[in-house]
Amino acid sequence: MPSTSPSWFSGPRRLAVCAVPVVALLAVAALAPLPFTVAQPGLTADVLGENKGDPVITISGAKIRDTDGELRMTTILATGPEVEVDLGEVADAWFRTDRAVMPRDSVYPEGDSEQEIEEYNLQKMEESQDAAADAALRYLKRSDEGIKVTLNLADVGGPSAGLLFSLGIVDKLDGDGSGGDLTGGRVIAGTGTIDTNGTVGPVGGVALKTQAARRDGATVFLVPEAECSDAKSELPKGLRLIPVETLGGAVSALKALESGRGPVPSC
């Protein structure tokens, strides 16, 4: 004979009881650390100017020019390798255009301490500075003149300022080659690694870097050609993208932009 006693697991009651462990799991997940890093637009610095009271670019053994305009290298600011990011922070960043969520191991080497990562990034910055100086002097065909270039940018690591360092050296030594500034008096920003042959490489985080550039007054952004689509994804209004593959290509594009003669590449 069927029981006439009420069923505690029928209808809404069953849903309510089943929801209890689900809610508990979500609550735990919201508090549990996740293997992600949250990044946002970082600082920018004019390589033609000073950083913390010292010139970013110092050149000896050659006459240098007074320059106008700015060449701003760009950065992203990411949560540290030992910072725990929870679900709430990831969800918040996911729906914001000024934040990016990235796997932690895509930003930091797995297993390294924060100090080891900092030392690694500083080493990469030093290598990038050497390559930038070599690339600029090779481009100008002045690598055998005994010119010494010293680059100084405090509190910034990694190789992504290489292109801007090279352009700064070219502007200080040669400008546009006709007595004018490579910048044309503009605030120009950008990013990209560079090797001694002047080849520009991708860096990551370009969508956030374009925001940092526009925030700090840039109207033009030089981006590694391979990262054009990423740069366009959250492009701030009033910022023009110029894709580059080489130092020579970047110089040519800036000269064409300044003079109004010749093609200026676009993404």
Buried (B, 14 or more C-beta within 10 A) or exposed (E): EEEEEEEEEEEEEEEEEEEEEEEEEEEEEEEEEBEBBBBBBBBBBBBBBEBEEEBBBEBEEBEBBEBBBBBBBBBBEBBEBEEEBBBEBBEEBEEEEBBBBBEBEEBBEEEEEEEEBBEBBBEBBEBBBBBBBBBBBBBBEBBEEEBEBEBEBEEBBBBBBBBBBBBBBBBBBBBBEEEBBBBBEBBBBBBBBBBBEBBBBBBBBBBBBBBBBBBBEBEBBBBBBBBBEBBBEBBBEEBBBBBBBBBBBBBBBBBBBBEEEEEBBEB
